[in-house]
Each structure stands twice: as C-alpha cells, then as structure tokens.
C-alpha cells in the first residue's frame, strides 16, 4: 500500500494541513488550523515553518507538535536548508540590525547574520547550500563568499573575486562547481563563467561564454553538476517582436567540452526550460504562439520535437517519468500529460486561471491552484491524475497558497503508467492528445448545437492548434484559402513531375549518344544510332 500524500491550503483565517489522495469524499485535516501569513515545507516534508506577525513556528508534520519558535516580528520570507539543519529568514532592512538570519533549527540559536537591502524571489534564499550542506555561499558586490556550514563562526573561508558579478549559482549535487553571471557593462558583453570549486582561488574558469542582449540571467544546474543552462534575458527587444523583451538559451558543460546556444527550431521567446530530475535531459518551450516544445539530452542534442501548442510551462514529476506541458497566465490553461519512457501522450485537460501547478511527491497527481492576490475570483484547487483525469476539485472564497508536502528522494517508488482499460486508446490530433473510450468516441459522433459565436471561436482555436474542424465551423475565407493552397500544391507537383520526365529523357539521349560513338569507333561501319 502506498503512503498517503498530504498538502496544505492557506486561507485568510489560517493554514490547514490536509490528507491527500487517495481519499473518499473530502480530505481530512491532519492538524488544527494555524493562523499565519505564509508557510514553507522542509525538503523532506518532515517540518513546516509557519510565519505569523510574531515570528516563525516550526511544526513536526508527522505529529503536529512544535519543534522550535523564532520570535522575530516582521519576517517576510523563510526557507529551510536542504537537510533541514538551518532556517533562513528575511526581514525588511533597517539601519539598526542585520536582516538576513540563519537559525539552527534544533537549538533556535543564531548562527549567521548579514545585511541585504533588496529582496527578490529569483535569488531567494540568499545564502545557498549544497544538497549535502557541505558548503554554503552568497553573492556580494564583485565577490562570491563561501562558508563552512559546520562552523559559521569561521567566517568567510574562501572568496571568488569577479568584478561586476550579479548572480552566482552553486552546483548543489554534487557541489563541485560554481557558475557566475556578469551582465553587460559599458559596451562589454555579458558573460557566464564556470569554476571548479577546489581551484577557483586561482581565478581560472573551466568554461566560459560571452554574449550580448542580456541584462539578467537564470542559471540552472542539472543533477550531477555536468551541465548548466543559462536563460539570458534583456528588458527590450530591439526588433519589436516581443513586448516582454528578448530571451536566449545557452548551454555550457562543466568540463568545458561544449558551450553555445541551444538549437531552437522556432523564432520567439523562451517561455520555460526545466532539467529532468534524472539530470540526463531537459525540456524547453519556446517560440511565438503556438509554441514548440523540444526534448534535449545532456549534450544539447535534440531527442524529440513535439507538435506546437498553446504552452508556456513545463512540470516534470519527481522521478522524471511523466511531464506536463501547460499554458497558464495569459493562455487558456491547456495541459498535456506525457510519458517519457515512450514519448506517448497520456491525456489532456484544461485548468483555467491556474496560478501555481506542481506534482505530488509520489509523481501520480498534479495540483493546480488559483490563488490571490494574483486572482481574487474563482479561487480554488484541482487535483488531476497523471493522465489528466480530474480527481478532486474545491472552490474557496479566497485562497492564498496551496502546496504538496514533499518527501525525501527515494521515499516513493517510481511507478509506470497503469495499463489502459480495454477500449481506450490515445488519439493524437494536431498536437493535442485526448484519452478516448469507446463510449465517449461514440458520443462524439453526435453533433450538438453550437451557437454562431462559439463556431467562430472554435475555428480560431482550430487554426491555432492545427486541429481539423467541420466545414460548418470554418469560415468561407478559410475554406477558400485551403482550396487555393491545395491547387497550388497540385500545380507544383505537376511541374516537378514534368521537370523530372524531361531530365530522364535528356539523360537517356546522352546515354544513346555515347553508345553510338562507341559502336562507330569499334566497327567503322555504323555512324549513328536512332
């Protein structure tokens, strides 16, 4: 029997930790509702840090008991270290005290403090740890500082001097390398450098790439620390093709064997890129809508190109077996679920107005939530199975947060997709795949009434997704353009056939001429053939 999942939802009156699938009816509450303004799990899910106006309280999720309390008012963000040894908090900056603090979870003591003027979700937590907590680092002006987590009292144990550095990312598993990004300055190009951590004091990088059109960058290491993805972005697109600026995707190997642009087969922005949890491949969604999704190996070689669709989001399940391609934000919320083992589409669905979307720790369910303050209406959660079928749905008057409880690596078994029920089949249709049964396929043959404005909307959607539609749902101009394209294709095929026949006749004539000359030289009697 599989271990039950759990998740929390945070409403205006507090947080509730609920039992996850499988359940009958409604999920049961595991601990009493806790008043709070934010909450975060430890990486293995055994602890939950709940932030209130008075401070941060750490709960044991298995028993519901309080482990530790940090009585500091005004905490705006909190995060656990990878093994749960430390809790990092951020408070609004003041001149009187340092506002970034590391607390020892077991003792509640302060082990390190620093000042930080600004806060950004992209660079939180400010102090980075390797997965085994053997090393920690932070980025400051023109330098990256390294610490020994076993004894922060030592202070800075190592420095990487790099003028202009704005972002640094420690390879977490294992912590063998560190990558640093320097934006464009005074006409000089932006650059990303990779250093081997044991030799970085010498100042020699093992890999480097320089490029223009970049004011910020996301640095993404894979598991294994062999490859680094760099999503470089500029605030302005000088070609005026995108309101959101310009984005380019670069790839570097930590051994220096490869550095260059990721080969993208469609022009347009890079919407999302994510490494597989296996560390051996990554997915990218890019291009003007409908966007293209491509799977690459860890040598930046294309494994598979997926059909275009309305997608801008990638979500791998924790084992790397299933993944979801979705379109949220300004897109209608289409979700397609894929099996990585055979690259088959397991099903599709739609979750309109989704703000957050994540897989459960067992990799069998995905939670889509509509939350405030991003959206103040239609708040709620939907839990889908790995094939896109809806398992549970609930509406809330106002919902601020909804998250799965994570689990340690290897806690849940990696299970393949269940065998399909007799009569089911995967039907791929213009890049969108639907899971159909014999009953639903028969029902689909019956044509329901569709209002004129709905027909027009269906026609537009069909053109975007490349779907086939009935002639009644397509406009006259679309039918006319289709017939014109078909005639042009027939004409081109006929011309190609004529050219090919002419070339064959010419080739035959040349061969006969050569034969005639050969016979004439041998006999002296025959001067020509044909």
C-alpha positions in Angstrom: 0.0 0.0 0.0 1.3 3.4 -0.9 1.9 6.0 1.8 -0.8 8.7 1.7 0.0 12.1 0.5 -0.8 15.4 2.2 -1.0 19.1 1.2 -1.8 22.4 2.8 -4.1 25.2 1.8 -3.8 28.7 3.3 -6.9 30.9 3.6 -7.4 34.3 5.3 -8.2 32.6 8.7 -5.2 30.3 8.6 -3.5 27.2 7.2 -4.9 23.6 7.1 -2.8 20.5 6.5 -5.0 18.0 4.7 -4.6 14.3 3.8 -4.0 13.9 0.1 -5.0 11.2 -2.4 -6.2 8.6 -2.1 -9.3 9.6 -0.1 -13.0 9.2 -0.3 -15.1 12.4 -0.3 -13.3 15.2 1.3 -9.6 15.2 2.6 -9.3 15.1 6.4 -7.4 17.7 8.4 -4.2 16.4 10.0 -3.5 19.3 12.4 -5.8 22.1 13.7 -6.0 25.3 11.5 -3.0 27.6 12.1 -3.2 31.4 11.7 -0.3 32.6 9.5 0.7 34.8 6.7 3.0 32.3 4.8 4.3 28.8 5.2 7.1 26.6 3.7 8.0 22.8 4.0 11.4 21.4 4.5 12.8 19.5 1.5 11.9 16.1 3.0 8.4 17.2 4.2 9.0 16.4 7.9 8.9 20.1 9.0 6.6 23.0 8.3 7.7 26.6 9.0 4.7 28.9 9.6 5.2 32.6 9.6 2.9 34.9 11.6 3.2 38.5 12.8 5.0 37.4 15.9 7.6 35.2 14.2 8.1 31.8 12.8 6.9 28.5 14.3 8.3 25.1 13.1 6.0 22.1 13.3 6.6 18.4 13.0 4.3 17.4 10.2 4.1 13.8 11.4 2.9 14.5 14.9 1.7 18.1 14.7 3.9 19.2 17.6 6.0 22.4 17.8 9.8 21.8 17.2 11.0 25.4 17.5 9.9 29.0 17.6 11.7 32.1 16.3 10.3 35.2 17.9 11.2 37.8 15.4 8.5 40.2 14.2 8.2 41.2 10.5 9.6 38.2 8.8 8.8 38.4 5.1 10.3 35.1 3.9 11.6 31.9 5.3 13.4 28.8 3.9 15.0 25.6 5.1 18.4 24.4 4.2 18.4 21.2 2.1 18.8 18.8 5.1 16.7 21.0 7.5 19.5 21.9 9.7 19.0 25.7 9.3 16.1 28.1 8.8 16.9 31.3 6.9 14.7 34.4 7.4 14.5 37.8 5.8 13.2 40.9 7.4 12.8 44.5 5.9 16.2 46.2 6.1 16.9 48.7 8.9 20.0 50.5 9.9 19.8 49.1 13.4 20.2 45.4 12.7 21.2 42.8 10.1 18.1 41.5 8.3 19.1 38.0 6.9 19.5 35.4 9.6 20.4 31.8 9.8 18.9 29.9 12.7 19.8 26.5 14.0 16.5 24.5 13.9 17.4 22.2 16.8 18.7 24.9 19.2 17.0 28.0 18.0 20.3 29.9 18.1 21.5 32.4 15.5 24.5 31.0 13.6 25.0 33.8 10.9 23.6 37.2 10.0 24.1 39.6 7.1 22.5 42.8 5.7 20.6 42.7 2.5 19.0 45.9 1.0 16.7 44.2 -1.6 14.6 41.1 -1.8 13.8 39.1 -4.9 12.1 35.7 -5.3 14.5 34.9 -8.1 17.6 35.0 -5.8 15.9 33.6 -2.6 17.3 32.0 -0.5 20.2 34.5 -0.4 22.5 32.0 1.3 22.8 28.9 -0.9 23.6 25.4 0.3 24.8 22.3 -1.4 22.4 19.4 -1.1 24.6 17.7 1.5 25.2 21.0 3.3 28.9 20.6 3.0 29.3 24.2 1.6 27.4 27.4 1.6 27.8 30.7 -0.4 26.4 34.1 -1.0 26.9 36.8 -3.7 28.1 40.3 -2.7 29.5 43.2 -4.7 32.2 41.9 -7.0 32.7 38.7 -5.0 31.2 35.3 -4.1 31.8 34.3 -0.4 32.0 30.7 0.7 31.3 29.3 4.3 31.7 26.1 6.2 28.2 25.1 7.4 29.7 23.0 10.2 31.1 26.2 11.7 29.9 29.5 10.5 32.0 31.1 13.2 35.0 30.7 10.9 33.6 33.4 8.7 34.4 33.5 5.1 36.6 30.5 4.3 37.1 31.3 0.5 36.4 34.1 -1.9 35.8 34.2 -5.7 36.8 37.7 -7.0 34.8 38.6 -10.1 34.1 42.3 -10.8 30.5 43.1 -11.8 29.1 39.7 -10.8 25.3 39.9 -10.2 24.3 36.3 -9.9 26.2 33.1 -8.8 24.8 29.6 -8.6 26.4 26.7 -6.6 26.1 23.3 -8.2 24.1 21.5 -5.5 24.5 17.8 -6.2 27.5 17.4 -6.0 28.9 20.8 -5.1 31.9 20.5 -7.4 31.4 23.8 -9.4 30.1 27.3 -9.2 28.7 29.4 -12.0 28.7 33.2 -12.1 27.0 35.7 -14.4 28.2 39.2 -15.2 25.8 41.5 -17.1 26.7 43.8 -20.0 28.7 46.8 -18.8 30.0 49.8 -20.8 29.8 48.1 -24.2 31.4 44.8 -22.9 29.3 41.7 -23.5 27.7 39.7 -20.7 29.4 36.5 -19.7 28.9 33.3 -17.7 31.9 31.5 -16.2 32.1 28.1 -14.6 34.8 27.5 -11.9 35.9 24.2 -10.3 35.3 25.0 -6.7 38.6 23.4 -5.5 40.7 25.6 -7.9 38.6 28.8 -8.1 41.0 30.7 -5.9 43.4 30.6 -8.8 40.9 32.5 -10.9 40.9 30.2 -13.9 37.5 29.2 -15.2 36.9 25.8 -16.8 34.1 27.0 -19.1 33.0 30.5 -20.3 30.5 32.0 -22.7 30.1 35.7 -23.7 27.0 37.2 -25.4 25.2 40.5 -25.9 21.5 41.4 -25.4 21.4 40.4 -21.8 20.6 42.3 -18.6 19.7 39.3 -16.4 20.1 35.6 -16.4 18.8 32.4 -14.7 21.5 29.8 -14.0 20.1 26.2 -13.9 22.4 23.3 -12.9 21.4 19.7 -13.5 21.6 16.8 -11.0 25.2 15.6 -11.4 26.7 19.1 -11.9 27.7 18.3 -15.5 25.6 20.8 -17.4 24.5 24.4 -17.0 21.5 26.1 -18.7 21.6 29.9 -19.0 18.4 31.7 -19.8 19.6 35.2 -20.7 17.1 38.0 -20.9 17.0 41.6 -22.0 14.4 44.1 -21.0 14.0 45.5 -24.5 13.5 43.6 -27.8 15.0 45.9 -30.4 13.3 44.0 -33.2 9.9 45.0 -31.6 8.6 41.4 -31.9 8.0 41.0 -28.2 6.7 43.3 -25.5 8.5 41.3 -22.8 12.0 41.8 -24.2 14.3 39.2 -25.7 15.4 35.8 -24.3 18.1 33.4 -25.4 19.0 30.0 -24.1 22.7 29.0 -23.7 24.3 25.7 -22.6 27.7 25.0 -21.1 29.3 21.7 -20.0 31.2 21.9 -16.7 34.2 20.2 -18.2 34.5 22.8 -20.9 33.7 20.3 -23.8 30.7 22.4 -25.1 29.4 25.9 -24.9 26.9 27.5 -27.3 23.3 28.4 -28.0 20.7 25.7 -27.5 19.4 24.9 -31.1 15.8 26.1 -31.2 13.7 25.4 -34.3 11.2 28.3 -33.9 11.7 32.0 -33.5 10.3 33.8 -30.5 10.7 33.9 -26.7 11.9 31.1 -24.4 8.9 30.5 -22.2 10.3 27.9 -19.9 13.2 25.4 -19.6 13.5 22.6 -17.0 16.0 19.9 -16.3 14.7 16.4 -15.8 15.1 15.1 -12.2 17.4 12.4 -13.7 19.9 15.1 -14.8 20.3 13.4 -18.2 18.0 15.6 -20.3 16.0 18.8 -20.3 12.8 20.3 -21.9 12.4 23.7 -23.4 9.2 25.5 -24.5 9.8 28.4 -26.9 8.6 30.4 -29.9 5.7 32.6 -30.8 2.3 31.0 -30.1 1.6 28.2 -30.8 4.9 27.4 -29.1 7.2 24.5 -29.8 8.5 22.0 -27.1 11.7 20.1 -27.6 13.5 17.4 -25.5 17.3 17.5 -25.4 19.9 15.2 -24.0 22.7 16.4 -21.6 24.9 17.0 -24.7 22.4 19.5 -26.1 21.3 17.2 -28.9 17.7 17.1 -29.9 15.9 13.9 -28.8 12.3 14.8 -29.9 10.3 17.7 -31.2 6.7 17.9 -30.0 3.9 19.4 -32.0 3.1 23.1 -31.5 0.5 24.1 -28.9 -0.6 26.8 -26.5 2.1 26.1 -23.9 4.5 28.1 -21.7 5.0 25.9 -18.7 6.9 22.7 -18.0 6.5 20.4 -15.0 8.5 17.2 -14.5 7.2 14.7 -11.9 9.8 13.9 -9.2 11.0 10.7 -10.9 11.3 12.2 -14.4 8.9 9.6 -15.7 5.9 11.9 -16.5 5.9 15.5 -17.5 3.2 18.1 -18.2 3.2 20.8 -20.9 0.7 23.6 -19.9 -0.3 27.1 -20.9 -1.1 29.4 -17.9 -1.1 33.1 -17.3 -2.5 34.8 -20.5 -3.1 31.3 -22.0 -6.4 29.4 -21.5 -4.9 26.6 -19.3 -4.5 23.6 -21.6 -2.5 20.8 -20.0 -1.0 17.8 -21.9 0.5 14.8 -19.9 3.3 12.8 -21.4 5.1 9.5 -20.6 8.8 10.0 -21.0 9.6 6.3 -21.5 7.9 6.0 -24.9 7.0 9.7 -25.5 3.3 8.9 -25.6 0.6 11.4 -24.6 -1.4 10.0 -21.7 -4.2 12.6 -21.9 -5.1 16.3 -21.8 -7.3 18.6 -19.8 -7.8 22.3 -19.1 -7.3 24.2 -15.8 -8.4 27.8 -16.4 -6.8 30.7 -14.5 -4.2 28.5 -12.8 -1.6 30.4 -10.8 0.5 27.6 -9.4 0.9 24.0 -10.6 3.1 21.2 -9.1 3.4 17.4 -9.0 2.9 15.4 -5.8 5.9 13.8 -4.3 4.8 10.3 -5.5 4.6 11.6 -9.1 1.0 10.4 -9.6 -1.0 13.6 -9.1 -0.7 17.2 -10.1 -2.2 20.1 -8.1 -3.4 23.3 -10.0 -4.4 26.2 -7.8 -6.0 29.6 -8.5 -4.8 31.9 -5.7 -5.0 35.5 -4.5 -3.7 38.2 -4.8 -2.9 37.2 -8.4 -6.6 36.4 -9.0 -9.2 37.4 -6.5 -12.1 35.5 -8.1 -12.6 31.8 -8.8 -10.1 30.8 -6.2 -9.7 27.0 -5.7 -7.7 23.8 -6.3 -7.9 21.0 -8.8 -6.1 17.7 -8.4 -5.5 15.7 -11.6 -4.1 12.2 -12.1 -1.0 11.7 -14.2 -3.2 11.1 -17.3 -5.2 14.3 -17.0 -8.4 13.0 -15.4 -9.8 15.2 -12.6 -9.6 13.5 -9.2 -10.7 16.3 -6.9 -11.9 19.9 -7.1 -12.8 22.5 -4.4 -13.6 26.2 -4.6 -12.6 28.8 -2.0 -13.9 32.3 -1.3 -10.2 33.4 -1.1 -7.1 31.2 -1.3 -3.6 32.4 -0.8 -1.4 29.3 -1.1 -1.7 25.6 -1.8 1.3 23.2 -1.8 2.0 19.5 -1.7 4.0 18.1 1.3 7.4 17.0 -0.3 9.2 13.7 0.5 12.8 12.6 0.7 14.3 11.2 -2.5 13.5 7.5 -2.8 10.6 7.7 -0.3 8.1 6.9 -3.0 8.6 4.2 -5.6 8.8 5.2 -9.3 5.7 3.5 -10.8 4.9 3.3 -14.5 1.5 4.3 -16.0 -1.2 1.8 -15.2 -2.4 -0.4 -18.1 -5.2 1.2 -20.1 -8.7 -0.1 -19.8 -9.9 -2.2 -22.7 -11.3 0.0 -25.4 -9.2 3.1 -24.6 -6.7 4.5 -27.0 -4.6 7.5 -27.5 -5.8 9.7 -30.2 -3.4 12.4 -31.4 -5.0 15.4 -33.1 -2.9 18.3 -34.3 -0.6 18.4 -31.3 -3.3 17.9 -28.7 -4.0 14.4 -27.4 -7.2 13.2 -25.8 -7.9 9.9 -23.9 -11.0 8.5 -25.5 -13.0 5.4 -24.6 -15.4 3.5 -26.9 -18.4 5.2 -25.2 -17.0 8.7 -25.4 -16.0 8.1 -29.0 -19.5 7.0 -29.9 -21.0 10.0 -28.2 -18.6 12.3 -30.0 -20.2 11.3 -33.3 -23.4 13.1 -32.3 -23.2 16.8 -33.3 -24.6 19.2 -30.6 -26.0 22.6 -31.3 -23.3 25.3 -31.3 -24.0 29.0 -31.3 -22.6 31.1 -34.2 -20.1 32.9 -32.0 -19.0 29.6 -30.5 -18.4 28.2 -34.0 -16.2 31.2 -34.8 -14.2 30.7 -31.6 -13.8 27.0 -32.4 -12.5 27.9 -35.8 -9.9 30.3 -34.4 -8.8 27.7 -31.9 -8.5 25.0 -34.5 -6.3 27.2 -36.7 -4.0 28.0 -33.7 -3.7 24.3 -32.7 -3.7 22.8 -36.1 -6.9 20.8 -35.4 -9.3 19.6 -38.0 -12.8 21.1 -38.0 -16.0 20.5 -39.8 -16.8 22.7 -42.8 -19.7 24.3 -40.9 -17.3 25.7 -38.2 -14.8 27.1 -40.7 -15.3 30.5 -42.4 -15.7 30.8 -46.1 -12.4 32.6 -46.4 -10.6 29.8 -44.6 -12.2 27.2 -47.0 -11.2 29.4 -50.0 -7.6 29.7 -48.7 -7.5 25.9 -48.2 -8.6 25.2 -51.7 -6.1 27.7 -53.1 -3.3 26.0 -51.2 -4.4 22.6 -52.5 -4.4 23.9 -56.1 -1.0 25.4 -55.7 0.3 22.1 -54.4 -1.2 20.2 -57.3 0.3 22.6 -59.8 3.7 22.4 -58.2 3.6 18.6 -58.1 2.7 18.6 -61.8 5.6 20.9 -62.6 8.0 18.8 -60.6 6.8 15.7 -62.5 7.4 17.4 -65.9 10.8 18.6 -64.9 11.7 15.1 -63.7 10.5 13.5 -67.0 12.4 16.0 -69.1 15.6 15.2 -67.2 15.1 11.5 -67.7 14.6 11.9 -71.5 17.8 14.1 -71.6 19.7 11.5 -69.7 18.5 8.7 -72.0 19.5 10.7 -75.0 23.0 11.3 -73.7 23.4 7.6 -72.9 22.3 6.6 -76.5 24.7 9.2 -78.0 27.6 7.7 -76.0 26.6 4.2 -77.2 26.6 5.4 -80.8 30.1 6.8 -80.6 31.4 3.6 -79.1 29.9 1.4 -81.8 31.2 3.7 -84.6 34.8 3.6 -83.2 34.8 -0.2 -83.0 33.3 -1.1 -86.4 33.8 1.8 -88.6 30.5 1.0 -90.3 27.8 2.3 -88.0 27.9 6.1 -87.7 24.9 6.6 -85.6 22.0 5.0 -83.7 18.5 6.3 -83.7 
